[in-house]
């Protein structure tokens, strides 16, 4: 997720005032110019193959969308997801991991799982077809399922304990990893049958499949850049046919498996997949965030910072967004929600915020 220590000191920041950018300068979707003299080796490593020949999707930003109550603040924007009612769930790392719920108009509703034993170092939030809320915690090595009322109904993984001799040492990479022991998990997704797919990505480099009751079925993946392998499995999504898409961030690939976790294909042309989201359909699209690094290196930001829209076969339809700190720009997108077609919610690390975008794609980009 982030290149920083787990012991954080994060100063609270009120949600920035959003600005409607549709039609204003700088032109929407215009990519930052390549510096004179060409690209550095570091920039070349981050440059997506599809960047120059991908058309921009016009968009606007919803002004002042999320409203926080007095004296409640957002930290790093880690995860964002919506339920069937349009309510929005955000996962944020501040002095502690916190999960907030907003209504469809961005009004604050409640906090979920406050002071939970499983909230140590947040890495995302997802909502399933039954409106259960799933929180991914990289520090606790746990995936926590809350029902719509906010009660814990399932726990996958286990937090490292505190024996009398002191805290247990960090678990090293295991291959194959034990079915129910995660090592810095990053994401979770679900198929139509309710099967659960966990991206156990920072250390174990695997996708683990469980049935709807949490019983282990199978796992796939290992560390590497070969077929079916990952270098930092950072995101996961499942389409209506049950195909599983794993975002291998460090080597800039999306690795695709069938529902039984057999490798199918790999996409390597849209940059580093920090987050993935697939629209509900009936015609489904895949969104992937080629996020600018969270170290705020402005030179590397020149070749990153877009969200790509794709067909499920890897065909790129368009892109939107540029790196930056202003509203309507992207400051390390870590989470994407695309439940409503052409209404995209993103969470951002560096600027500690969540933004809502309205897309205006052409017919060739999947527009009506």
Residue pairs with C-beta under 8 A, 6 or more apart in sequence:
1 78
1 123
1 138
1 186
1 202
1 234
1 334
1 349
2 76
2 294
2 349
3 293
3 294
3 295
4 294
6 120
6 121
6 139
8 75
8 93
8 94
8 95
10 75
10 76
10 93
10 94
10 95
10 352
12 73
12 74
12 75
12 94
13 73
13 74
13 75
13 352
14 68
14 73
15 66
15 67
15 68
15 74
15 353
15 354
16 327
16 351
16 353
17 64
17 327
18 61
18 62
18 63
18 64
18 65
18 327
18 355
19 61
19 63
19 326
19 327
19 328
20 60
20 61
20 62
20 63
21 28
21 59
21 60
21 61
21 327
21 328
22 28
22 58
22 59
22 60
22 61
22 358
22 360
23 60
26 322
28 56
28 58
28 59
28 320
28 328
29 56
29 57
29 58
29 59
29 319
29 320
29 321
29 322
30 56
30 322
31 51
31 306
31 322
32 301
32 302
32 303
32 305
32 322
32 323
33 302
34 302
34 303
35 299
35 302
39 47
39 303
40 299
42 299
42 300
43 299
43 300
43 302
43 303
44 303
46 252
46 271
46 272
46 293
46 300
46 303
46 304
47 271
47 303
48 252
48 269
48 270
48 271
48 290
48 303
48 304
48 306
48 308
49 268
49 269
49 270
50 269
50 270
50 308
50 316
50 319
51 271
51 303
51 306
51 319
54 308
54 316
54 318
54 319
55 318
55 319
55 362
55 364
55 365
56 318
56 319
56 320
57 309
57 317
57 318
57 319
57 320
57 359
57 360
57 361
57 362
57 365
58 320
58 359
58 360
58 361
59 320
59 321
59 328
59 357
59 358
59 359
59 360
60 357
60 358
60 360
61 327
61 328
61 355
61 356
61 357
61 358
62 106
62 355
62 356
62 357
62 358
64 106
65 106
65 354
65 355
65 356
66 88
66 90
66 102
66 106
66 108
66 354
66 356
67 102
67 106
67 107
67 108
68 74
68 108
69 108
72 100
72 108
73 94
74 90
74 92
74 94
74 100
74 352
74 353
74 354
75 92
75 93
75 94
75 95
75 98
75 352
76 92
76 93
76 94
76 334
76 349
76 350
76 352
77 90
77 92
77 334
77 335
77 346
77 347
77 348
77 349
77 351
77 352
77 353
77 354
78 91
78 92
78 93
78 122
78 123
78 124
78 125
78 334
78 335
78 347
78 349
79 89
79 90
79 91
79 122
79 123
79 124
79 125
79 126
79 135
79 136
79 334
79 335
79 347
80 88
80 89
80 90
80 91
80 125
80 335
80 336
80 337
80 345
80 346
80 347
80 354
81 88
81 89
81 125
81 126
81 127
81 133
81 335
81 337
81 339
82 88
82 89
82 127
82 337
82 339
82 340
82 345
83 89
83 127
83 131
83 133
83 148
84 129
84 131
85 104
85 131
86 103
86 104
86 340
87 101
87 102
87 103
87 104
87 109
88 101
88 102
88 103
88 104
88 106
88 337
88 345
88 354
89 99
89 100
89 101
89 102
89 112
89 125
89 127
89 133
90 99
90 100
90 102
90 125
90 347
90 354
91 97
91 98
91 99
91 122
91 123
91 124
91 125
91 135
91 136
91 335
91 347
92 98
92 99
92 100
92 122
92 347
92 352
93 121
93 122
96 115
96 119
97 119
97 120
97 121
97 122
97 137
97 139
98 111
98 114
98 119
98 122
99 111
99 112
99 113
99 119
99 122
99 125
99 133
99 135
100 108
100 109
100 110
100 111
100 112
101 108
101 109
101 110
101 111
101 112
102 108
102 109
103 109
106 356
110 150
112 133
112 146
112 150
113 119
113 135
113 144
113 146
113 150
113 152
116 144
116 152
117 140
117 159
118 135
118 137
118 140
118 142
118 144
118 155
118 159
119 135
119 137
119 140
120 137
120 138
120 139
120 140
120 159
121 137
121 138
121 139
121 140
122 135
122 136
122 137
122 138
122 139
123 136
123 137
123 138
123 184
123 185
123 186
123 187
124 135
124 136
124 186
124 187
124 188
124 334
124 335
125 133
125 134
125 135
125 136
125 335
126 133
126 134
126 136
126 187
126 188
126 189
126 190
127 133
127 134
128 134
128 190
128 194
129 190
129 192
129 194
130 148
131 148
132 145
132 146
132 147
132 148
132 153
133 145
133 146
133 147
133 148
133 150
134 143
134 144
134 145
134 146
134 188
135 143
135 144
135 146
136 143
136 185
136 186
136 187
136 188
137 143
137 144
137 185
138 184
138 185
138 186
138 202
139 184
140 157
140 159
141 157
141 158
141 159
141 160
141 171
141 181
141 182
141 183
141 184
141 185
142 155
142 156
142 157
142 158
142 159
142 182
142 185
143 155
143 156
143 157
143 182
143 185
143 188
143 196
143 198
144 152
144 154
144 155
145 152
145 153
145 154
145 155
145 156
146 152
146 153
147 153
154 214
156 180
156 182
156 196
156 198
156 210
156 214
157 180
157 181
157 182
157 185
158 180
158 181
160 167
160 168
160 170
160 171
161 167
161 168
162 168
171 181
171 183
171 203
172 203
173 183
173 203
173 204
173 205
173 223
174 181
174 183
174 204
175 204
175 205
175 206
175 222
175 223
176 206
176 219
177 183
177 200
177 204
177 206
177 208
177 219
179 208
179 216
179 219
180 216
182 198
182 200
182 204
182 208
183 200
183 202
183 203
183 204
184 200
184 201
184 202
184 203
185 198
185 199
185 200
185 201
185 202
186 199
186 200
186 201
186 202
186 233
186 234
186 235
186 236
187 198
187 199
187 201
187 234
187 235
187 236
187 276
188 196
188 197
188 198
188 199
188 236
189 196
189 197
189 199
189 236
189 237
189 238
189 244
190 196
190 197
190 238
191 197
191 238
191 242
191 259
192 240
192 242
193 212
193 242
194 211
194 212
195 209
195 210
195 211
195 212
195 217
195 259
196 209
196 210
196 211
196 212
196 214
197 207
197 208
197 209
197 210
197 236
197 238
197 244
198 207
198 208
198 209
198 210
198 236
199 207
199 233
199 234
199 235
199 236
199 246
199 247
200 206
200 207
200 208
200 233
201 230
201 232
201 233
201 234
202 232
202 233
205 221
205 222
205 223
205 224
205 229
205 230
205 231
205 232
205 233
206 219
206 220
206 221
206 222
206 230
206 233
207 219
207 220
207 221
207 233
207 236
207 244
207 246
207 257
207 261
208 216
208 218
208 219
209 216
209 217
209 218
209 219
209 261
210 216
210 217
211 217
218 260
218 261
219 261
220 228
220 257
220 261
220 262
220 263
221 228
221 229
221 230
221 233
221 246
221 255
222 228
222 229
222 230
223 229
223 230
223 231
224 230
224 231
225 231
225 248
225 251
225 253
227 255
227 263
227 266
228 255
228 257
228 263
229 248
229 255
230 246
230 248
230 255
231 248
231 249
231 250
231 251
232 248
232 249
232 250
232 251
233 246
233 247
233 248
233 249
234 247
234 248
234 249
234 273
234 274
234 275
235 246
235 247
235 249
235 273
235 274
235 275
235 276
235 288
236 244
236 245
236 246
236 247
236 276
237 244
237 245
237 276
237 277
237 278
237 286
238 244
238 245
238 278
239 245
239 278
239 284
239 286
239 312
240 281
240 284
241 259
242 258
242 259
243 256
243 257
243 258
243 259
243 264
243 312
244 256
244 257
244 258
244 259
244 261
245 254
245 255
245 256
245 276
245 278
245 286
246 254
246 255
246 256
246 257
247 253
247 254
247 273
247 274
247 275
247 276
247 288
248 254
248 255
248 273
249 272
249 273
249 274
250 272
252 268
252 270
252 271
252 272
252 273
253 266
253 267
253 268
253 273
254 266
254 267
254 268
254 270
254 273
254 276
254 286
254 288
254 314
255 263
255 266
256 263
256 264
256 265
256 266
256 267
257 263
257 264
258 264
265 314
267 310
267 314
269 314
269 316
270 288
270 290
270 308
270 310
270 316
271 288
271 290
271 304
271 306
271 308
272 290
272 291
272 304
273 288
273 289
273 290
274 289
274 290
274 291
274 332
274 333
274 334
275 288
275 289
275 291
275 333
275 334
275 335
275 336
276 286
276 287
276 288
276 336
277 286
277 287
277 336
277 337
277 338
278 284
278 285
278 286
278 287
278 312
278 338
279 285
279 287
279 338
279 339
279 341
280 339
280 341
283 366
284 312
285 309
285 310
285 311
285 312
285 317
285 338
285 341
285 366
286 309
286 310
286 311
286 312
287 307
287 308
287 309
287 310
287 336
287 338
287 344
288 307
288 308
288 310
289 306
289 307
289 330
289 333
289 334
289 336
289 346
290 304
290 305
290 306
290 307
290 308
291 304
291 305
291 330
291 332
291 333
291 334
292 300
292 301
292 304
292 305
292 323
292 330
292 331
292 332
293 300
293 301
293 304
293 332
294 332
294 349
294 350
296 350
301 323
301 324
302 323
304 323
305 321
305 322
305 323
305 324
305 329
305 330
306 319
306 320
306 321
306 322
306 330
307 319
307 320
307 321
307 330
307 333
307 336
307 344
307 346
308 316
308 318
308 319
309 316
309 317
309 318
309 319
309 320
309 361
309 365
309 366
310 316
310 317
311 317
317 361
317 364
317 365
317 366
318 361
318 362
318 365
320 357
320 359
321 328
321 329
321 330
321 333
321 357
322 329
322 330
323 329
323 330
323 331
324 330
324 331
325 331
325 350
325 351
327 355
328 355
328 357
330 346
330 348
331 348
331 349
331 350
331 351
331 353
332 348
332 349
332 350
332 351
333 346
333 347
333 348
334 347
334 348
334 349
335 346
335 347
336 344
336 345
336 346
336 347
337 344
337 345
337 346
338 344
338 345
342 358
342 359
342 360
342 361
342 367
343 356
343 357
343 358
343 359
344 356
344 357
344 359
345 354
345 355
345 356
345 357
346 354
346 355
346 357
347 353
347 354
348 354
348 355
360 367
361 367
